[in-house]
């Protein structure tokens, strides 16, 4: 292969990989922005916009790192999908109202994100 052709191929390949990486990096950010909007629309009334919850209605404080450590991501996804009942708490199920991907983004970006801010 001619040296100039090899250089052109290398530059093209690097540009294509870079563009692909940028598109991949932008997708989670967009998903997280949508997840935050979903949280504001459907969850904040009980969990607070700041994720600290309300003691009077027994909603958890998502900013509490100990609370976060006690709950796996799978448990949180299940709680959003199927709802929670018991111990003075009733949270509706969102399976059927939100897609699996929306629920996963909600948990991974927003619920888990509250712990990272504190």
C-alpha positions in Angstrom: 0.0 0.0 0.0 1.3 3.5 -0.9 2.4 5.5 2.2 -0.1 8.3 1.5 -2.9 5.8 1.1 -2.0 4.2 4.4 -2.0 7.6 6.1 -5.4 8.5 4.6 -6.8 5.1 5.7 -5.4 5.7 9.2 -6.9 9.2 9.5 -10.3 8.0 8.1 -10.4 5.1 10.6 -9.5 7.3 13.5 -12.1 9.8 12.5 -14.8 7.1 12.1 -13.9 5.5 15.5 -13.9 8.9 17.2 -17.4 9.8 15.7 -18.7 6.4 16.8 -17.4 6.9 20.3 -18.9 10.4 20.5 -22.3 9.0 19.4 -22.1 6.2 22.0 -21.2 8.7 24.7 -24.1 11.0 23.8 -26.7 8.2 24.0 -26.4 7.6 27.8 -26.5 11.4 28.4 -29.7 11.7 26.4 -31.2 8.7 28.1 -30.3 10.2 31.5 -31.9 13.5 30.6 -35.1 11.7 29.6 -34.9 9.6 32.8 -34.6 12.8 34.9 -37.7 14.2 33.2 -39.5 11.0 33.9 -38.4 11.2 37.5 -39.7 14.8 37.7 -43.0 13.8 36.1 -43.7 10.6 37.9 -41.6 10.2 41.0 -40.7 13.6 42.5 -44.1 14.1 44.1 -43.3 11.3 46.5 -39.5 11.1 46.4 -38.8 14.9 46.2 -37.0 16.6 43.3 -33.8 16.3 45.3 -34.3 12.6 46.0 -34.4 12.9 49.7 -37.9 11.5 50.1 -40.4 12.5 52.7 -40.3 10.8 56.2 -44.1 11.4 56.7 -44.9 9.1 53.8 -42.0 6.8 54.3 -40.2 7.3 51.0 -36.5 6.6 51.0 -33.7 9.1 50.9 -31.9 8.3 47.7 -29.0 10.6 48.7 -28.2 8.3 51.7 -25.2 6.2 50.7 -26.1 3.5 53.3 -29.6 3.2 51.8 -28.0 2.9 48.4 -25.6 0.2 49.6 -28.4 -1.9 51.0 -30.3 -2.1 47.6 -29.0 -3.7 44.5 -29.8 -2.2 41.1 -31.9 -5.2 40.3 -33.9 -4.7 43.5 -34.6 -1.1 42.6 -35.6 -2.0 39.0 -38.0 -4.6 40.4 -39.5 -2.0 42.8 -40.2 0.4 40.0 -41.6 -2.4 37.8 -43.8 -4.1 40.4 -44.3 -1.4 43.0 -43.8 -1.6 46.7 -46.3 -2.4 49.4 -45.7 -2.8 53.1 -44.1 -1.1 56.1 -46.3 2.0 55.6 -45.3 2.4 52.0 -47.3 2.0 48.8 -45.6 2.7 45.5 -47.4 2.0 42.3 -46.0 -0.4 39.7 -44.7 1.2 36.5 -44.3 -1.9 34.4 -46.6 -1.4 31.4 -46.4 2.4 31.8 -42.6 2.7 31.3 -40.4 0.5 29.1 -37.7 -1.7 30.6 -35.1 0.7 29.1 -36.9 3.7 30.7 -37.0 1.9 34.1 -33.3 0.9 33.9 -32.3 4.5 33.0 -34.5 5.9 35.8 -32.7 3.7 38.3 -29.2 3.9 37.0 -29.1 7.6 36.1 -31.4 9.2 38.6 -31.8 7.0 41.7 -28.2 6.0 41.7 -27.2 9.5 40.6 -28.5 11.1 43.8 -25.9 9.2 45.8 -23.1 10.5 43.6 -24.0 14.1 44.3 -23.6 13.8 48.1 
